[in-house]
Amino acid sequence: MIFLEQLHIEKNNHGTSTGLEWIESKGELFESYSPVDGKLIAAVIATDKEAFEHTVLKSQEAFAEWKTWPAPKRGDIVRQLGEAMRNYKEPLGKLVSYEMGKSLQEGYGEVQEMIDICDFAVGLSRQLYGLTMHSERSKHRMYEQWHPLGTVGIISAFNFPVAVWSWNAALAWVCGDVCIWKPSEKTPLCGIAIQHIVAEIFKKNNVPDGVSCLVQGGKNIGEWLSNDTRIPLISATGSTRMGKAVSVAVAARLGKSILELGGNNAIIISKDADLDMALIGAVFGAVGTAGQRCTSTRRLIIHENVYETFKQKLVNAYKQLKIGDPLDSNNHVGPLIDKDAVALYLSSINQCKQQGGKFIVDGFVLEGKGYESGCYVQPCIAEVTNELAIVQHETFAPILYLMKYKTIDEAIAIQNNVPQGLSSSIMTLNMREAEQFLSQSGSDCGIANVNIGTSGAEIGGAFGGEKETGGGRESGSDAWKAYMRRQTNTINWSDKLPLAQGIQFNF
């Protein structure tokens, strides 16, 4: 496939890089298979302990220089990276689609997110501002400023194999930090492709080696990152179970963490909703990326007056879904990432049935021509109550749960009554309902939308959620502050040394 050659993907690839150099490692060779057709794409040599140590030391050396570069100059490097992403958008989008399994439109969209965050970071590089405060002491000036932290460890998930890295790296770089990235072992080639593109830009601009490091492998690599006291910040995206382990390890050494974990996202469908518009949001939210987004719609909370009508609309829409090769733009739904994900999908369906759920669109594994990988499944819909154990759990698959409500207070209570708190939405033309949903008495999620779905956040806003979602924030708004340390400064320009609070200490 030509796009693999364009991105310098070889049969066997080194998986460890300091940005400008590829590092030899004695780690095991692990393979990346495409869920699209089940074929082997390429293999990657995992990072061993010696190679990992080399990247950490190299990142520390690079930080000593990189932090002294003016922030706007660092921003210009990120600007050039954004331009490079524009040039590589087609082959990189195809690789994302082929290695991960999301539709080609979504693959291109993910690369566009990288471009967008680079544009955002360029502007941010001239806005890393602090505050000036009035001192209680005469002829004193107080202010705060922000300094880079050092090395940022980035652990990303398979479902967004490149975009989430960029949310972290682009901001960290303009803040003056350096990065060590561990991509998902399920999508290692996307990480290698990105590293080649980054190296191309960094070499042109004499960026110190070690500003952008790559390490590859399994759980042990994440543990090395999380336990390393030389890495002040770990940004981890993945399951709640993984996030809890990272949180404990980082907290034990008093490090900082940004956690973007599970979601159990709901859309409330009001009796005052535009049902045709709500249908688009609900279907894309539920089946986009084959239900493998942390913002995927898992639950629909539908007013009893429109429940049957909207249910029928959903069933009719699901009949029209085209499932198949995601590189074919005519298809709506691609495969799950691998057969382990398929097994979890089937297990969740069985649990739902055992717990009393009633399926109105059945779920099963698709077979036959075009489905040889064994990773294609039928998006399904079940009528449930919110209290079912399986409904309280996030399954990374296209399983949608329907439930009824009578009052807006009841709907919001249902929406909030899950352990996770990432994304939420209400479909309504009733202003009072919309405002209540967004108020302190409304959604308890980090993202709350009106008349759009739960899926598809823009980079301008801070992204993240509450409760078991981890509480972290990435991307836009003032999320940049997580990548820096705050320092309060006081300058005495008088000829005396008055003490705060009027304390006298004369001798």
N, C-alpha and C positions, 0 to 999 in steps of 0.2 A: 504494500500500500504506500503510495507516494507520500502521504502526509507523515508517515513514520520516518522516511528519509529526510524530509524537510525539517524535522525536529530532532535529527541526529539520534534517533532510536536505533540501536543495533541489536543483534541477536543476543549477546551477553553484554550487560552494562555495569560499569562501576556505580555503586549506589551512594558513595560518600564523596563530598566535594566541599572545599572551603571557598568556593565562588569562582576562583580563577584556575584552580587545580583540581583534578580528580585524584582521589587518594586510594591507593591499593589497600585492600582489606582481605583478611582470611575468613571472613564470615561466610555463612552458607549461601549457596545460589538458590534464590527462590523465584518462582515463575509467575507471570501475570497472564491469566487467561481472560479472553473477552466473554462477557455474559451474552453478547449479541449472537455469536455463532459457536461458542465453546472452544475456539481455537487458541493455541498458544500465541501470544503476541511477541513476547521477549522475556528474558530472564535478567535478574538483578543480583549483584553481589551485596549481601547485607553488611552493615557496618559492624566491625568487631570492636572490642574494648580499646585497643590501641588506636584504631582510626578515630573512634569517638573522642578519645583524649586529645588527639591531634587537632580536631575541629574546635574543641573548647579552648585550647591554648591559642589557636590561631584567631579565634573570635575575640579573645581578650587583647591580643596584640593589635588587632584591627580597631577595636573600640578606642584605644588610646589615641589613635590618629583621627578616626572618623568623627568623634565627638567634637573635635576642634574645627571641623569644617563649618562654615557659616550655614545656618539652617536653610536659607534660600538656595545655596549651592547644592546642598543635599536634595532639596526639592527639585532642582533641575535634573538631577540624575533620575529621580522618580518620573519626571515628565518624559524623559527620553525612553524610559522603560515602558510607559504608557503608549508611546508612539510605536515601539517595537511590538507591543501586543496587538496593536491595530494591524501591523504588517503580517503577523502570524495568526490572525484571528481564525482564518479558515482551517489551516492544518491543526491548530491547537484545539479548536472547537470539535473537529472530527475525532481527535484523540480522546478528548474528554467523553464524547459520546460512545466511542468504541470500547474504551477501557472500562468506563463506569456503567454504561447502558442507558443513560438518559437520552431523550430525543435530540436530534441534531439542532433543532431550534433552541433547546435549553442549553446545549453545549456551547453554541455561539453566544447565548445570553450570559453564560457563566464567564466567558472571556470578556464580554462587554462589562461585566461587573468589575473585572480587574482594571480595565481601562478607566472606568468611572472613578474607582477609588484612587487611582494614580492622579487623576485630575483633581480630586478633592484634596489629596495630600500636598500637591503643589501649592495650592492656595494656603493650606494650613501651615506650610513652612515659613510663611511670613506673619503668622498669627499665634505663635506660641507665647501668649501674653500672660503676665501676672497682674497683681493688683497693687495699688498704692494706698496705704492706710495712714490716718492721722495719729501721731504719737501723743500720749499724755504729757510727754516731757518736752520742754521748750527746745527749739533748734535741734530737733531729732527728725529724721525721716525714716519711715517704715515702709517696706514693700516686700512682695514675694516674687520669686522667680522659679522657673522650672528647669531642671537639669535631666539629662538622659540617665537611665538606670544602668545600662551595660548590655549584657547578652540576654536576649529574649528567646526562650524556647517555645516553638510553635508545634503543637500536635494537632494535625487535621484529620478529618474523617473522609471516608470514600465518597460520600454523596455529593460533596462539593470539593473535588480533588484539587482545585487551583484557586477558586475565589476566596475561600476563607483564609488561605495563606496570605493572599494579597491584602485582605482587610487588616491583618496584623503587620505584615512586613512593610507595606507602604507607609503606614503611620509610624512604626518603630524607626524606620530609617530617617524620616524627616525630623523625628525627635532626637536623633543622634545615637540611637541604639544599633546594635548588630543582632543578627538572627541566626538561630540554628533550627532548621525545619525538619520534622519527622512526618512525612506524608503517611497516609494509610498504606499498610502492606498490601491492600487490595487494589490500589491504584498507584503503584510506584513509578510507572513510566511517565505519568503526568508531572511528577516531581522532577524527574530527570530532564524532561523537555523544558520546563520552566528554568531550571538551573542553566541550561545552555543559552537561553535567551538573556537571562540576567548577566551571564559572563560576557556576552557579546557587548552589552552596554557598559559594564564595569571596566572592561579592558580599554575601551576607547577613552574613558575618563580618568584612568589611573586611580580608580577606587581601590583602597587597600584590600588585599586578599584576606578573607575572613569576615567580611561584612555580611555575606550571604552564604551560610553553610547548609549542607544537606546531609542528613543521616537517614539510613533506611533499615527497615527490619520490623520485628514484631514487638510484643509487649515489653521485652527487656530494654529496648531503646527508650521507650517512654519512661520506664523506671529510672534509667540512668539520668535522663533529663530532670525528672521530678526531684531526685535526691541530691542533685549537684548544687552545692552551696555557691558555686561561681556563677550560677544562672539565677539572677534575682527575680525574674518573672517567667512564669509558665502560662501560656495561653493554650487551653485544651478544648477541643471540640469533639463530642462523641456521646456515648451513652451515660446515663446517670451513674451507673455502676462504675464505669471507668473514671468519671469525674470525682467520685467520692474517694477513690484510691489516690488520684493525683492530689486532691485537696489535702488529704491527711499527710502525704509525703512532703508537700511543699510547706504546709503549716508547721510541721514538726521542726523545720529549719528556719521558721519565721520568714519564709519567702512570700512572694505575692503571686496570685493566680487570677486568671480570667477564665471562667468556666462557662461554656456554651453547651448545655446538655439536652436532655430529652424534652420533648413537647407532647402535649395531649390536647391538641387545639380544637376549638369548637366554633361553629358559626350558629348564632341564634337567628332563626328565620321568623320574623314577626308576622302577625296577621296583616300588618301594614307594609309589608315588604313588596318591592317590585320582584315578583317571582321569577321572571325571565332573567333578570340581572343576577338574582341570587343563584340561579341554576348554574350560570357560567362560573361564578366564584366557587361554588360547592364542588362542581365536577373537576375543575382544574386543581383545586386544593387537595382533592382526594386522590386523583390518579396521576397528577403531574409527577415526573421523576419516579413513576410507579409507586407512589406513596412513601418514598424514601427521603423526604425532606424533614428536617426538624420542625418546619412550619406546616407540614402537610395537615390537611383537615382530617381529623379522626372522628369527630362527633358533630352531628347536626341536631340542634335543639329547636324543634319546630312547634309553632303554636298550633293547638288542637284544631282551630278553625280552618287552617290551610294544610294540615298534615297530610290528608289523603291526596289532595290535589298536587302538592309538591312531591310526595312520594312517587306518584305516577310519572311526573315529569322526569324525576331522577331515573326511574327504571327505563323509560324511553330513551333517555340520553345514553345510558350505559349500553343499550343495545346497539348504538351507533359508534361505539368506541372501536378504533382500529388498533389492534395490538400486533406488534411485529418489529422488524429491524428498525432501530431508532435512527439509523442514517438515512432512512426513507422518510422524507418530510410529509408523506401522506399518513403516516402512522401517528397516533396520539400517545400510545403507551409502549415503552420498551420493557426490557427484562428486569428482574431483580438482580442484585449484584452477584449472587452466587447461589449454589444449592443449599448452603446453610440458611440463607435468608428465605429460601423456598420452604425449608423445613419449619422455620419459625412461623411463616404464614399459615401453613397447614395446621400446625399445632394450635395457633390462636383461633382458627376457625372451629376446630374440634372443641376447644375449651368454651368458646362462645355458645356452641350448641348444647354442651353439657350443662352450662349454667343457665340455660333457658332462652338464649337468643334465637330469634326466628329470621332465617335468611330469605330475603325477597329477591336477591340476585346472588346466585350461588358462586362460590369460589372454588377453583380447581386449577391444576397445572395443565397448560396447553401442550398438546403433542402434535406431531406431524411435520410436514415440510415448513421450514422457516423457524421451527421451535426446537431444533436439535440440541441446543445448549441445556435444555431442561430448566431454564430460569424464567420462562414466560408464564405468567399466571393471569387468571381472570379477576379484574377488580370486582369486589363484591360488596353487598349492602346487607346489614342485619338490623332488625328492630330489637331494641334492648331497653334496659333501664340503666341509669348511670352507675348504680351501685354494684353491678357485676364486676367481679375481680378482674376479668380480662379487659373490661372497658377502662378500668383505672390504670391499666398498663399500656405503655407505648409499644406497638408493634410496627416495625419499619416495613410496611407493606400496604397495598391498596385495599384496606378493609375499612369501610365506613359504617359508623353506628348511628342509628336514628332513634330519637326519643321525643316525647311530647312534653309541652308545658301549657299552663293556663295563664299565669301572670308574669309580668316582666321580672318581678322580684324572684319568682321561682326559677325563671330561666337563668338569671344571673347566678343564683345559688348553685344550680346544676353546673353551669360553666366553671365556677370556681372550685367545685368539689372534686378535684383530682390532685394528685401530688405535684404535678408539673404546672408551670406558669409561664409559658413562652408567648404564644400568639393567640389572639381571640378576635372575634368579629361579630357584628350585628348587622343584619339586613333589615332596614326599616326606613320608612318615609315619615315616621312620627318623631318630631324633634325632641319631645320629652323623653322618649325611650332612648334615643341616641345620646342625649346629654347625661342621662342616668347611667348608661353603660360606661361612659367615659369619666364619671365622677368617682370620688373616693368610695362611694357605695356600689361601684360597678365592677368591671373586670379587674382581677388581681394579677393580670399578666403584664409582662414587660412591653408587649405590643397589643394595642387595642384599636381596631379599625371599625369604620362605619361605611357600609355599602361597598366594601371590597372584601376579598377573602382573607384567609389567614396566611396565605403563601405569597411570597414575592415582595420582600422588603427592599426599599431603596437605600443606597449607601449614605445618603445625607443624614439619616436618622441613626441614633444609637441602636444597635441590635443586641438583644439579649432578653432574658426572662428571670422570673423569681422562683422561689421554692426549689424544687428538685431540678429546675433548669439551671441553677447555679448562681444566678445573680450577677453574672459578668455582663459587660457591654463592649462591643466592638464597632468598628466602622465609623459612622459619622458623629455629629454633634460634638460633645467634649470628651468622647471616648479616648482621645489622645492622652489625656491626663494619666491614664492607667500605665502608660509606657514611660512615665517620667517621675521624678521625685520632686516634691515641693520644698522650697527653702524660704524661710522668712528672714529678712535682713533689716537691721536697724543701724543707721549711720548717725553718729553724734557729731555735729559740726559746730558745737558751742565750745567755750573754754572751761566748762565745768563737767562734772560727772554725776548728774542727778540719778538717783535710783528709782526704779518703778514703784508704784503705790506709795510714794512719798517716804520711803524708808530712809532713815538717817544712819550713816555708818562713818562717823568722823573719828579720826585719830591723828 
